[in-house]
Amino acid sequence: MMRRGGAKVASSLLNSARPRLFSTATTSTIRSIMSHETSHLLKPAAADLAGMNTWICSPAVRFASTAANPRKTEKESSAVGGDEGEKGIASYWGVEPSKITKEDGTEWKWNCFRPWETYKADMTIDLSKHHVPTTFLDRLAYWTVKSLRWPTDLFFQRRYGCRAMMLETVAAVPGMVGGMLLHFKSLRRFEQSGGWIKALLEEAENERMHLMTFMEVAKPKWYERALVITVQGVFFNAYFLGYLISPKFAHRMVGYLEEEAIHSYTEFLKELDKGNIDNVPAPAIAIDYWRLPADATLRDVVMVVRADEAHHRDVNHFASDIHYQGRELKEAPAPVGYH
């Protein structure tokens, strides 16, 4: 009796689910495939067995990909005018890198950024501006940054290339943290951010490009790399917590951090002008990113990086002022593309 009842329930469920899972055309196709006349279709070719998993399902509902395990192969093709090979990945999905060239027709060799992301730095920005701390949070942010400068001066002293490398690994954190938290806030509240997500992520990306540039100049040693890992891990978690508690404090602290960066790069320039640091040719990545002349030097790179830091100073002090006025960032248009 229980068997009959279970069979009836299963049959009822199957009848109700059949229109959703299988179309009429699919059902008839399955029946024809199972017939004696077309039984030879059930013998897949060897290439099919080797290359993909075949599933029988409705055209409207796919339960599994026909290429669940896409084959990836590396192929070598000789480079034009050289012996080096260009490695490519062949994939079922057909996602291939685009061929990009410069204005003069030469090949664009950077994958970390594209020509439309480059720019000429605004060198006319006021470098002397300073936000005088007036409230308790302002003073706390100011002296937090000042206290972080002391161990940096003690460790790096006059090695400004390595100091810049350390500075950029820290400076690239706040924009990413702030952009990430605003992104999740936008998702939770179903609201736009006024462009601030993009502005803060642009800041983080710009700081990362500073690091990519100074990596070519400083050539950090293993213990300096270990220090970067340690400092970044501590600073990320501290800033993340600080932004959750008080965004006005977090942005104000970054504003003061950028003011210190301007001071550090000014000292860097003084050492270059005195001849204490070799004014070597600018790295190729810097020439393309900031659209510098082909004969640009390290001094030119430091100049444009310092200008970038001044812009980041303005953005973060501006964001903190918005919070101090009791408003949210989305209420004021973000300075997207402010370089």
C-alpha positions in Angstrom: 0.0 0.0 0.0 2.8 2.4 0.9 4.6 1.6 -2.3 1.6 2.4 -4.4 1.1 5.7 -2.5 4.8 6.7 -3.0 4.6 5.8 -6.6 1.5 8.0 -7.1 3.1 10.9 -5.3 6.3 10.6 -7.4 4.2 10.4 -10.6 2.2 13.5 -9.6 5.4 15.5 -8.9 6.9 14.4 -12.2 3.8 15.4 -14.1 3.7 18.9 -12.5 7.5 19.5 -12.9 7.7 18.2 -16.5 6.5 21.5 -18.2 9.2 23.5 -16.3 12.1 21.1 -16.8 11.5 19.9 -20.3 10.0 21.5 -23.3 7.7 19.6 -25.7 10.4 19.6 -28.3 12.9 18.2 -25.9 10.6 15.4 -24.7 10.0 14.3 -28.3 13.7 14.5 -29.0 14.5 12.3 -26.1 11.9 9.8 -27.3 13.3 9.7 -30.8 16.8 9.3 -29.5 15.8 6.3 -27.5 14.1 4.7 -30.5 15.8 1.8 -32.2 16.2 3.7 -35.5 18.4 6.4 -33.9 20.2 4.4 -31.3 23.5 5.0 -33.2 23.3 8.7 -32.0 24.1 7.5 -28.4 27.6 6.6 -29.5 29.5 9.8 -29.1 32.7 10.4 -31.0 36.0 10.0 -29.3 36.7 13.8 -29.7 33.4 14.6 -27.8 34.4 12.3 -24.9 37.8 13.9 -24.7 36.7 17.5 -25.1 33.4 18.0 -23.3 30.6 16.6 -21.1 27.3 16.2 -23.0 24.1 16.8 -21.1 20.5 16.3 -22.4 18.3 19.1 -21.1 15.8 21.7 -22.1 17.0 24.5 -24.4 15.7 27.0 -21.9 17.2 25.5 -18.8 20.8 24.4 -18.6 21.8 22.4 -15.6 25.5 22.2 -16.4 28.0 23.8 -18.9 28.9 21.9 -22.0 32.4 22.9 -21.3 32.7 22.5 -17.5 36.4 21.8 -17.9 37.7 24.0 -20.7 41.0 23.0 -22.1 43.8 25.5 -21.7 46.9 25.2 -23.7 50.0 27.4 -24.1 51.2 28.1 -27.5 54.4 29.7 -28.5 54.6 32.1 -31.5 57.9 33.7 -32.4 58.1 37.4 -31.8 58.7 39.7 -34.7 62.4 40.5 -35.1 63.5 38.4 -32.0 63.9 35.0 -30.6 61.5 35.5 -27.7 58.1 33.7 -27.8 54.8 35.2 -27.1 52.7 33.0 -24.8 49.0 32.8 -25.4 46.2 31.0 -23.7 43.7 29.1 -25.9 40.3 28.8 -24.1 36.8 27.7 -25.0 35.5 31.0 -23.8 37.3 33.0 -26.4 38.5 35.9 -24.1 41.5 37.3 -25.8 43.5 40.4 -25.0 42.9 43.3 -27.3 45.7 44.8 -29.5 46.4 48.3 -28.4 48.8 50.8 -30.0 50.1 54.2 -29.1 49.4 57.3 -31.1 52.6 56.8 -33.1 51.5 53.2 -34.0 53.9 51.4 -31.7 52.6 48.5 -29.5 51.2 49.4 -26.1 53.2 47.1 -23.7 51.4 47.7 -20.4 48.7 45.4 -19.1 48.3 47.1 -15.7 46.9 50.3 -17.3 45.6 51.5 -20.7 46.3 54.7 -22.7 42.9 56.2 -21.8 43.9 56.0 -18.1 47.0 58.1 -18.5 47.1 61.9 -17.9 49.3 64.9 -17.5 49.7 65.9 -13.9 48.5 69.4 -12.9 51.7 71.0 -11.7 50.1 74.3 -10.8 48.4 73.0 -7.7 49.1 74.8 -4.4 51.5 72.6 -2.4 51.5 74.8 0.7 47.9 74.4 1.8 47.4 73.0 5.3 44.3 72.2 7.3 44.8 73.6 10.8 43.4 71.1 13.3 40.6 72.6 15.4 38.5 69.8 16.8 39.5 66.8 18.9 39.2 64.4 16.0 41.4 66.7 13.8 44.1 66.8 16.5 43.9 63.1 16.9 44.3 62.5 13.2 47.1 65.0 13.0 49.2 63.6 15.8 48.5 60.0 14.7 50.2 60.9 11.3 53.0 62.7 13.1 53.6 59.7 15.3 53.8 57.4 12.3 56.4 59.6 10.7 59.0 59.2 13.5 59.7 55.5 13.0 59.8 56.0 9.2 62.4 58.7 9.6 64.4 56.5 11.9 64.4 53.5 9.6 64.8 55.1 6.2 66.6 58.3 7.0 67.8 59.8 3.7 67.0 56.8 1.5 64.1 58.5 -0.2 63.5 56.0 -2.9 62.8 53.2 -0.3 60.9 55.7 1.8 58.6 56.5 -1.2 58.1 52.8 -1.7 56.9 52.4 1.9 54.8 55.5 1.7 52.9 54.3 -1.4 52.2 50.9 0.0 50.4 52.6 2.9 48.9 55.5 0.9 47.2 53.0 -1.5 45.2 51.4 1.4 42.7 54.2 2.4 41.1 54.7 -1.0 40.5 51.0 -1.4 39.0 50.6 2.1 36.8 53.7 1.7 35.7 52.8 -1.8 34.9 49.2 -0.6 32.9 50.3 2.4 30.9 52.9 0.3 30.3 50.2 -2.3 28.7 47.8 0.3 26.8 50.8 1.8 25.4 51.6 -1.7 24.3 47.9 -2.1 22.7 47.8 1.3 20.8 51.0 0.9 20.0 50.7 -2.8 21.4 54.2 -3.4 24.0 55.8 -5.5 27.3 57.2 -4.0 27.6 60.5 -5.8 30.7 59.2 -7.6 32.7 58.8 -4.4 33.2 55.0 -4.9 34.9 55.7 -8.2 36.9 58.7 -6.9 38.3 56.7 -3.9 39.2 53.7 -6.1 40.9 56.0 -8.6 43.0 57.3 -5.7 44.0 53.8 -4.7 44.9 52.9 -8.2 46.9 56.1 -8.6 48.9 55.4 -5.4 49.5 51.8 -6.6 51.0 53.2 -9.9 53.3 55.3 -7.8 54.5 52.1 -6.1 54.9 50.4 -9.5 57.1 53.3 -10.5 59.3 53.5 -7.4 59.8 49.7 -7.5 61.8 50.3 -10.6 63.9 52.9 -8.8 64.4 51.6 -5.3 64.9 47.9 -5.8 63.8 47.0 -2.2 65.7 44.5 -0.2 64.1 41.4 1.4 63.8 43.0 4.9 62.2 46.1 3.4 59.6 43.9 1.7 58.9 42.1 5.0 58.4 45.5 6.6 56.0 46.5 4.0 53.9 43.3 4.6 53.8 44.0 8.3 53.0 47.7 8.1 50.3 47.2 5.5 48.6 44.4 7.5 48.5 46.5 10.6 47.5 49.7 8.8 44.7 48.1 6.7 42.9 46.7 9.8 43.4 49.8 11.8 42.1 52.1 9.0 39.2 49.7 8.3 38.1 49.9 11.9 38.7 53.7 12.0 36.5 54.3 8.9 33.7 52.2 10.4 33.8 54.3 13.6 34.3 57.7 12.1 34.7 58.5 8.3 35.4 62.1 9.1 38.4 61.1 11.2 39.6 58.6 8.6 39.5 61.1 5.7 41.1 63.8 7.8 43.9 61.5 8.7 44.5 60.7 5.1 44.5 64.4 4.3 47.3 64.9 6.9 49.1 61.8 5.6 49.1 63.3 2.1 50.5 66.6 3.5 53.4 64.6 5.0 53.9 62.9 1.6 54.2 66.3 -0.1 56.9 67.2 2.5 58.7 63.9 1.9 58.8 64.4 -1.9 60.0 68.0 -1.4 62.9 66.6 0.6 63.4 64.0 -2.1 63.7 66.8 -4.7 66.2 68.7 -2.6 68.5 65.7 -2.4 68.2 65.2 -6.2 69.1 68.9 -6.7 72.1 68.6 -4.4 73.4 65.6 -6.3 73.1 63.3 -3.3 70.8 61.1 -5.3 71.4 60.2 -8.9 68.9 61.8 -11.3 68.5 58.7 -13.4 66.3 58.4 -16.4 62.6 58.0 -15.6 61.2 54.4 -15.7 59.3 53.6 -18.9 56.1 52.9 -17.0 56.2 56.4 -15.5 56.8 58.0 -19.0 53.7 56.3 -20.4 51.5 56.8 -17.3 52.1 60.5 -16.9 52.7 61.2 -20.6 56.2 62.5 -19.8 58.7 63.3 -22.5 61.0 60.5 -23.6 64.0 62.1 -22.0 62.3 62.6 -18.6 64.3 61.9 -15.4 63.6 60.8 -11.9 63.2 64.4 -10.9 60.3 64.8 -13.3 58.7 61.7 -11.8 59.0 63.0 -8.3 57.4 66.3 -9.4 54.3 64.6 -10.9 53.9 62.2 -7.9 54.1 65.1 -5.5 51.3 66.9 -7.5 49.2 63.7 -7.3 49.6 63.6 -3.5 48.5 67.3 -3.3 45.3 66.3 -5.2 44.7 63.4 -2.8 45.2 65.8 0.1 42.4 68.0 -1.2 40.0 65.2 -1.9 40.3 63.7 1.6 40.1 67.0 3.5 37.0 67.8 1.3 35.4 64.5 2.2 36.1 65.1 5.9 34.5 68.6 5.7 31.4 67.1 4.2 31.0 64.7 7.2 31.7 67.6 9.6 28.8 69.5 8.1 26.5 66.5 9.0 26.0 65.4 5.4 26.8 62.3 3.5 29.4 62.0 0.7 26.7 61.3 -1.8 25.2 64.7 -1.3 28.3 66.4 -2.8 29.5 65.5 -6.3 32.8 63.6 -6.1 35.9 65.0 -7.8 36.2 62.1 -10.2 39.3 62.4 -12.4 40.7 65.1 -10.2 44.5 64.9 -11.0 
